[in-house]
């Protein structure tokens, strides 16, 4: 029964993909909807801001819809979407670096967004101390990941937070598997020198 159900699920995804590629927007929305919470949690882990994470997810899905014909199913759909999310996040960081941003009203807005988002999640509620400590750990890892350049940060995030294989990362980044391994080796050595443990970084841990 379980195998049959899994097979039916694969057929449903294939059917939705085919319809979406043919221009069926409703099919794409049905395909993307179950993945939105995971994408949002990943985006929060990257940027530490629930409102910005929502914008990144929206941009990711719009871009995915526009270039769906490029998805060749050589990796999982979630992995492909995460690669797009990383690209959107990198563009967001470059925009922030290129212009001044007023933060006067940000704390209250972020707090409200975090509170609303937390109420939607079914997971066990962490204590206030656990929440603060996890937020601090996430920020420490984010700061160190930001010390990497884009090409090294991308392979680390794909490998360890999306669990993409080296061949999948190679296809997504347009590099050879050897180059991916080299970038991973360099990035992990640098993170070790910064005394960073990737096990401390939890998507959704800031909410």
Long-range contacts (C-beta under 8 A, 24 or more apart in sequence): 13-77, 17-68, 17-71, 17-73, 20-65, 20-68, 21-68, 21-69, 25-65, 28-65, 28-68, 31-77, 32-61, 32-64, 32-81, 35-77, 35-78, 35-81, 36-61, 38-78, 38-203, 39-81, 39-82, 39-85, 40-117, 41-203, 41-204, 41-207, 42-82, 42-85, 42-161, 42-162, 42-203, 43-85, 43-89, 44-117, 44-203, 44-204, 44-206, 44-207, 45-138, 45-142, 45-161, 45-201, 45-202, 45-203, 45-204, 45-205, 45-206, 46-85, 46-86, 46-89, 46-142, 46-157, 47-89, 47-92, 48-135, 48-138, 48-139, 48-142, 48-206, 49-110, 49-113, 50-110, 50-113, 50-114, 50-116, 50-117, 50-206, 50-207, 51-109, 51-110, 51-113, 52-92, 54-113, 55-92, 56-85, 56-88, 56-89, 56-92, 57-85, 59-88, 60-84, 60-85, 60-88, 63-87, 63-88, 72-171, 74-168, 74-171, 75-164, 75-165, 75-168, 75-171, 75-172, 76-164, 76-168, 78-162, 79-158, 79-162, 79-164, 79-168, 79-172, 80-172, 82-157, 82-158, 82-161, 82-162, 82-164, 83-154, 83-158, 83-172, 83-173, 86-153, 86-154, 86-157, 86-158, 90-150, 90-153, 90-154, 93-146, 114-206, 114-207, 117-207, 118-207, 121-204, 121-207, 123-204, 134-202, 134-205, 134-206, 135-205, 135-206, 137-200, 137-201, 137-202, 137-205, 138-200, 138-201, 138-202, 138-205, 138-206, 140-196, 140-200, 141-196, 141-197, 141-198, 141-200, 141-201, 142-201, 144-191, 144-194, 144-196, 145-191, 145-196, 147-190, 147-194, 148-187, 148-190, 148-191, 151-183, 152-183, 152-186, 152-187, 152-190, 153-187, 155-180, 155-183, 155-184, 155-187, 156-184, 156-187, 156-188, 156-191, 156-198, 159-184, 160-198, 161-201, 161-203
